[in-house]
Amino acid sequence: MKSAIKEGTITELKENSDPIGEETSLVVKLEACGICGSDLGNIFGNSAKPTEKIGHEISGTIIGKGKNVNNFDVGDRVFVHHHASCEECYFCTHGNHTMCEKFVDSLEPCGLSEKFLVPSWILKKGIIIKIPDSMTFEEAAMIEPVACCFRALKKISVANNDSVVIFGAGSIGAMHGMLAKYFGMKQIFFIDPNESRLDFIEKNNIGIPLRFTDQENQKVILDQTNNRGTDLAIIATSNMNTITQATDLLRKGGKVLLFGEPNKDCIIEMDFSRIYSKEISIISTYAASKEDVEHAFDLINKKLVNVEQLITHQYPLSELNQALKQAKSGDNSMKIVIRPDL
């Protein structure tokens, strides 16, 4: 079988041994895998959370199971969450499930593989969801990123009619916009240098694109928020310099949600007197817990968020590098999904 193998800044499809299951594991055939910004960071950048495993927004069909697996059958259509926390350690019992030491365990060899093994640990502690026939494999692959966004907004305690400015109008920014609407936020602004993505946000009524200078954008936001500024700013990009602009657009007592993954050893200059005097909170978030995944599945299954509209391109696994290049450039694309070769 073929699997994506990362070698420096190049990802190649190479022959790999078929996964061998254990008595309490599953073997899954890949049906859909979304390309995540963190994948791009690991391949082309200097990721703050480095890994050799590429691909984690996945859905597939079970093609093998251990004799002690009772809840799943060969042929089941499933979403697979690639990590699992122990639910028992200090971090888990304090609500920091994604900081659990076991959370680094993952699928073998990776999600971007023709077939992959769901180890006993993830099968026991993680979450694998049988998806209904009404849900496409592409939609199911979006459960993971929606879960990450859901967890992030849950940390903020969003209030009805709040306002938000989202830096980054890619698929993750758009998911934040969709969830902001779900949570009852009233004004949802987007800032991004990519005009095609701002066009997408406007066309699909996800939020208000801001296409002006920093000063003009600030005036628009102040005019529409009773001269206060927004309640929340979401950094849905790897460009951490946007935090400075975010603090200027926030109201007093506002919050910055740091969602985008910065490069390793990222250093920016900030005027912390502004953070202090305005009582700005900066809150970071990483990945998603089992509970968040369950919520995301429910949202997509009930069509409360329309993730299907975000999928602008699909590539067969054999064209992985072309897909990665397009995802990196962001040219006229939102979410790119890898499907198995025909």
C-alpha positions in Angstrom: 0.0 0.0 0.0 1.0 3.6 -0.4 1.5 6.1 2.5 2.6 9.7 2.7 6.2 9.8 4.0 7.6 13.2 5.1 11.2 13.8 4.2 12.2 17.4 5.0 10.0 19.7 3.1 8.9 17.0 0.6 6.2 14.5 1.1 6.3 11.4 -1.1 4.0 8.5 -1.5 5.9 5.4 -0.8 5.1 1.7 -0.6 4.5 0.6 2.9 3.6 -2.8 4.5 -0.1 -3.4 5.0 -1.1 -2.7 8.6 -1.3 -5.8 10.8 -4.1 -5.7 13.3 -4.1 -6.9 16.8 -7.0 -8.6 18.7 -8.3 -5.2 19.8 -7.6 -3.0 16.8 -9.1 -2.0 13.5 -7.8 -1.6 10.0 -9.4 1.1 8.0 -9.4 1.9 4.3 -9.0 5.7 3.7 -12.0 7.3 2.0 -11.4 11.0 2.7 -8.7 13.1 4.4 -8.7 16.9 4.6 -5.4 18.8 4.3 -4.9 20.8 7.5 -2.9 23.9 8.1 -0.8 22.0 10.6 0.0 19.5 7.9 1.4 22.3 5.8 3.3 23.7 8.8 4.9 20.3 9.3 5.8 19.9 5.7 6.8 23.4 4.6 7.4 25.2 7.8 8.9 25.0 11.3 6.0 23.6 13.3 5.5 24.3 16.9 4.0 20.8 17.2 6.3 18.8 14.9 5.3 15.3 13.7 6.2 13.0 10.9 2.6 11.8 10.6 0.7 13.6 7.9 -3.1 13.6 7.7 -5.6 13.5 10.6 -8.9 14.8 9.2 -10.1 11.3 8.2 -12.9 9.0 7.4 -12.9 5.5 6.0 -14.3 2.0 5.7 -13.4 -0.7 8.2 -11.7 -3.6 6.3 -10.3 -5.6 9.2 -10.9 -6.0 12.9 -9.5 -8.0 15.8 -11.4 -10.9 17.2 -12.1 -9.0 20.4 -13.6 -6.0 18.7 -17.4 -6.2 19.2 -18.8 -2.7 18.5 -17.7 -2.5 14.8 -17.9 -4.6 11.7 -16.1 -4.9 8.5 -17.9 -2.5 6.0 -18.8 0.1 8.6 -18.3 3.7 7.4 -16.5 5.6 10.1 -14.9 8.8 11.3 -11.7 8.2 13.2 -10.2 10.6 15.7 -6.5 10.2 15.5 -5.7 10.9 19.2 -7.0 9.8 22.6 -6.5 11.1 26.1 -6.4 8.8 29.1 -9.2 10.6 31.0 -7.3 9.9 34.3 -4.1 12.0 34.5 -3.7 15.4 36.2 -4.3 17.2 32.9 -7.4 15.2 31.9 -9.0 15.7 35.3 -8.4 19.4 35.0 -10.0 19.7 31.6 -6.7 19.8 29.6 -7.3 16.6 27.7 -5.1 17.6 24.7 -2.2 18.0 27.1 -2.3 14.4 28.2 0.9 12.5 27.6 -1.0 9.8 25.8 -2.5 12.3 23.3 0.6 11.9 21.1 -0.2 8.3 20.3 -1.6 8.0 16.8 -2.6 5.9 13.8 -0.2 3.7 12.0 1.4 4.6 9.6 -0.6 7.9 9.3 -4.0 9.2 8.1 -2.8 9.9 4.6 -2.3 6.3 3.7 -4.4 3.9 1.6 -5.0 1.8 4.8 -4.2 2.6 8.4 -4.3 0.8 11.7 -6.4 2.1 14.6 -4.4 0.9 17.6 -6.0 -0.7 20.6 -5.3 2.4 22.7 -7.3 4.7 20.4 -10.0 2.1 19.9 -10.4 1.8 23.7 -10.1 5.5 24.8 -10.7 7.5 21.6 -13.7 8.0 19.5 -14.6 6.2 16.3 -18.1 7.1 15.0 -20.2 5.1 12.6 -21.4 7.7 10.1 -24.9 7.5 8.6 -25.4 7.0 4.8 -26.8 10.6 4.7 -23.3 11.9 5.6 -20.6 11.8 2.9 -17.1 10.7 3.7 -15.9 14.3 2.8 -18.3 15.8 5.4 -17.1 13.2 8.0 -13.5 14.2 7.4 -14.5 17.7 8.6 -15.6 16.5 12.0 -12.1 16.9 13.4 -11.4 20.5 12.4 -15.0 21.5 13.4 -14.3 19.8 16.8 -11.1 21.9 17.3 -13.0 25.1 16.5 -15.9 24.1 18.8 -13.4 23.5 21.7 -11.8 26.8 21.1 -15.1 28.8 21.2 -16.2 26.8 24.2 -13.1 28.1 26.1 -14.2 31.7 25.5 -17.7 31.5 26.9 -19.3 33.3 23.9 -22.4 35.3 24.7 -25.4 35.9 22.5 -25.0 39.0 20.2 -21.3 39.2 20.8 -19.0 40.4 18.0 -15.9 38.8 16.6 -13.1 39.6 14.1 -11.5 36.6 12.5 -8.0 36.9 11.1 -7.7 34.3 8.3 -10.5 33.5 5.9 -9.5 30.0 5.0 -11.5 26.9 5.8 -10.7 27.1 9.6 -11.6 30.8 9.7 -14.8 30.0 7.9 -15.6 27.2 10.4 -15.1 29.7 13.2 -17.5 32.0 11.5 -20.1 29.3 11.1 -19.8 28.3 14.7 -19.9 31.9 15.8 -23.3 32.1 14.1 -24.4 28.9 15.8 -23.4 30.3 19.2 -25.5 33.5 18.4 -22.7 36.0 17.7 -24.2 39.0 15.9 -21.3 40.6 14.0 -18.6 38.4 12.4 -15.8 40.3 10.6 -13.0 38.7 8.5 -9.6 40.1 7.6 -7.4 38.3 5.1 -5.1 39.4 2.3 -6.5 36.7 0.0 -9.3 38.3 -2.0 -10.7 35.0 -3.3 -11.3 33.8 0.2 -12.9 37.1 1.3 -15.2 36.7 -1.8 -16.1 33.2 -0.6 -16.9 34.5 2.9 -19.2 37.2 1.4 -20.8 34.9 -1.2 -21.7 32.3 1.3 -22.9 34.8 3.9 -20.5 33.6 6.6 -19.4 37.0 7.7 -18.4 40.6 6.7 -15.2 40.8 4.7 -13.0 43.8 5.5 -10.9 44.8 2.5 -9.4 48.1 3.6 -6.4 49.5 5.3 -5.9 48.8 9.1 -7.2 52.2 9.9 -10.3 51.9 7.7 -11.0 48.4 9.0 -10.8 49.8 12.6 -13.3 52.5 11.7 -15.8 50.0 10.2 -15.6 47.9 13.3 -16.0 50.8 15.7 -18.9 52.2 13.7 -20.7 48.8 13.9 -20.0 48.1 17.6 -21.1 51.3 19.2 -17.5 52.6 19.2 -16.4 49.8 21.5 -14.5 47.3 19.3 -15.2 43.6 19.0 -15.7 41.3 22.0 -13.4 38.6 20.5 -10.6 38.3 18.0 -9.7 34.9 16.6 -6.3 34.3 15.1 -7.0 31.6 12.5 -3.7 32.1 10.7 -0.1 31.3 11.3 0.8 35.0 11.1 1.2 35.9 14.7 1.8 39.6 13.9 -2.0 39.8 13.6 -2.2 39.7 17.4 -1.1 43.3 17.6 -3.8 44.4 15.2 -6.3 42.3 17.0 -5.7 44.1 20.3 -6.4 47.4 18.5 -9.7 46.1 17.2 -10.9 44.6 20.5 -13.0 46.4 23.1 -11.8 46.9 26.7 -11.9 43.5 28.4 -11.9 41.7 25.0 -10.3 38.3 24.3 -7.8 37.0 21.7 -8.3 33.4 20.8 -5.0 32.0 19.5 -6.0 29.2 17.2 -3.5 29.3 14.3 -0.3 27.4 14.8 2.8 29.6 15.1 6.2 28.5 13.9 8.5 27.1 16.5 10.3 29.8 18.5 8.0 32.5 17.1 8.8 35.8 18.6 6.8 39.0 18.1 7.0 42.5 19.6 4.0 43.7 21.5 3.1 46.7 23.6 2.0 44.9 26.7 0.9 48.2 28.3 -2.0 48.0 25.8 -2.8 44.4 26.9 -2.7 45.5 30.6 -4.6 48.8 30.3 -7.4 47.3 28.2 -7.5 44.1 30.2 -7.1 42.0 27.1 -7.0 38.2 27.6 -5.0 35.9 25.3 -6.2 32.3 25.3 -4.6 29.5 23.3 -6.2 26.3 22.2 -5.0 23.1 20.6 -6.8 20.1 19.1 -10.0 18.6 20.4 -11.3 16.2 23.1 -13.6 13.3 22.8 -16.5 15.4 23.9 -15.8 18.1 21.3 -15.7 15.5 18.6 -19.1 14.2 19.6 -20.5 17.8 19.4 -18.9 18.3 16.0 -20.4 15.1 14.7 -23.8 16.2 15.9 -23.5 19.6 14.3 -22.6 18.2 10.9 -25.1 15.3 11.1 -27.9 17.7 11.8 -26.8 20.2 9.1 -26.3 22.9 11.7 -23.0 23.8 10.0 -22.6 23.4 6.3 -19.0 22.1 5.9 -19.7 20.7 2.5 -19.6 24.2 0.9 -16.0 24.6 2.2 -14.7 21.7 0.1 -13.6 23.4 -3.1 -11.1 20.8 -4.4 -10.6 17.0 -4.3 -7.5 15.2 -5.4 -6.7 11.5 -5.6 -4.0 10.3 -3.3 -1.6 9.8 -6.2 -1.7 13.6 -6.8 -0.9 14.5 -3.2 1.9 16.8 -3.9 -0.1 18.9 -6.3 -2.9 19.1 -3.6 -0.3 20.2 -1.0 1.0 22.9 -3.3 -2.4 24.3 -3.9 -3.3 24.2 -0.2 -0.1 26.1 0.6 -0.8 28.8 -2.0 -4.5 29.2 -1.1 -5.2 30.2 -4.7 -9.0 30.1 -5.3 -9.4 27.3 -2.7 -10.7 26.7 0.7 -10.7 23.1 1.9 -8.8 20.5 -0.1 -9.7 16.9 0.4 -7.7 13.8 -0.6 -9.6 10.8 -1.8 -8.4 7.3 -2.7 -7.3 6.6 -6.3 -10.0 5.1 -8.5 
